[in-house]
Amino acid sequence: MFSKRCEYAIKIMTFIAHQQKKSDKKVDVDAISKAIDSPKAFTAKILQDLVKSDLLVSSRGRFGGFSLPDQFNISLSQIIEAIDGKKLLEGCVLGFGTCSEKNPCVVHHHLKSARQHLKIKLQETNLEIIAKRVNEKNAYFKE
């Protein structure tokens, strides 16, 4: 459903939120890449994109690393949009550029309500909810 980069971005953000809930320390790229089983260079590139999108804060130095901004209210839809753009939630399911209410593709109206429901759920689900579920062991982060 999501691109690999987007899947890893969600894992990165989840891991950082989980770590920040436990301690206010910043998380370095080595710890992140190890935790999500991702190559360091690939992880670093995604981290750069998340920082550019203002979803993460980066700091250098001995105690540097990555952290969330002051709030945990970053939604899954914000992460998805930062990495994959708006295509998943707003683009044509079949990839046509001109699909719209007035000029629908063959599945536009059939999938419209499901896409609206998904969009709402991704907007409502934020890192606070995710970190809480992981910290309370109501959901697992990694197999």
C-alpha positions in Angstrom: 0.0 0.0 0.0 2.8 2.4 0.9 6.2 2.7 -0.8 9.1 1.1 1.0 10.5 4.5 1.8 7.2 5.4 3.4 7.0 2.2 5.4 10.5 2.9 6.8 9.6 6.5 7.5 6.6 5.3 9.6 8.9 2.9 11.4 11.5 5.6 12.0 8.9 8.0 13.4 7.4 5.2 15.6 10.7 4.2 17.0 11.7 7.8 17.8 8.3 8.5 19.4 8.6 5.3 21.4 12.1 6.2 22.6 11.1 9.8 23.4 8.2 8.5 25.6 10.8 6.5 27.6 13.4 9.2 27.8 14.0 12.7 26.4 17.3 11.7 24.8 17.8 12.2 21.1 18.2 9.0 18.9 21.1 8.6 16.6 21.0 7.2 13.0 22.8 4.0 14.1 20.2 3.2 16.7 17.4 3.9 14.3 18.8 1.9 11.4 19.4 -1.1 13.7 16.0 -0.9 15.3 14.2 -0.9 12.0 16.6 -3.2 10.1 17.4 -0.7 7.5 20.7 0.2 5.9 22.3 3.3 7.5 22.5 5.3 4.3 18.9 4.6 3.4 17.8 5.5 6.9 19.8 8.7 6.8 18.2 9.8 3.5 14.7 9.3 4.9 15.7 11.1 8.1 16.8 14.1 6.0 13.4 14.1 4.2 11.6 14.0 7.5 13.7 16.9 8.9 13.1 19.0 5.7 9.3 18.4 6.2 9.6 19.7 9.8 8.4 16.3 11.2 11.8 15.7 12.9 14.4 17.9 14.6 18.0 17.1 14.0 20.9 18.3 16.2 24.7 17.7 15.8 27.3 17.1 18.4 28.1 14.7 21.2 24.5 14.5 22.4 23.0 15.1 19.0 20.6 13.0 17.0 16.9 13.1 16.0 13.8 13.9 18.0 10.2 14.9 17.4 9.2 18.5 17.7 7.6 19.4 21.0 4.4 17.6 20.3 3.5 14.0 19.4 0.5 15.0 17.3 2.1 14.2 14.0 -0.3 12.1 12.0 0.4 9.1 9.8 -1.1 11.2 6.9 1.6 13.8 7.5 4.4 11.2 7.3 2.9 9.6 4.2 2.6 13.0 2.5 6.1 14.0 3.4 7.5 10.8 1.8 5.1 9.8 -0.9 3.1 13.0 -1.6 -0.7 13.2 -1.8 -1.1 10.6 -4.5 -2.3 7.8 -2.2 -5.1 9.8 -0.7 -6.0 12.1 -3.5 -4.6 10.7 -6.8 -6.4 8.3 -9.1 -6.3 4.7 -7.9 -5.5 3.6 -11.5 -2.9 6.3 -12.0 -4.8 8.4 -14.5 -4.0 12.1 -14.2 -7.4 13.4 -15.1 -9.6 11.3 -12.7 -12.1 13.5 -10.8 -15.7 13.7 -9.8 -16.6 15.1 -13.2 -14.3 12.8 -15.1 -14.0 9.6 -13.0 -12.1 6.5 -13.8 -13.9 3.1 -13.8 -13.4 2.5 -10.0 -13.5 6.2 -8.8 -17.0 6.1 -7.3 -16.8 2.5 -6.2 -13.7 3.2 -4.0 -14.6 6.8 -3.0 -16.0 6.0 0.5 -13.2 3.6 1.3 -10.6 6.1 0.4 -12.3 8.8 2.5 -12.5 6.5 5.5 -8.8 5.6 5.1 -7.9 9.3 4.8 -9.7 10.1 8.0 -8.1 7.2 9.9 -4.6 8.2 8.8 -5.3 11.8 9.9 -6.7 10.7 13.3 -3.8 8.2 14.0 -0.9 10.2 15.4 2.4 9.3 17.0 1.0 9.8 20.5 -1.5 7.0 19.9 1.1 4.8 18.3 3.8 5.3 21.0 1.3 4.7 23.7 0.2 1.4 22.2 3.8 0.2 21.8 4.8 1.4 25.3 1.8 -0.4 26.9 2.7 -3.5 24.8 -0.7 -3.4 23.1 1.0 -3.5 19.8 4.4 -4.7 18.7 7.0 -2.6 16.9 9.2 -5.3 15.5 8.9 -9.0 15.1 
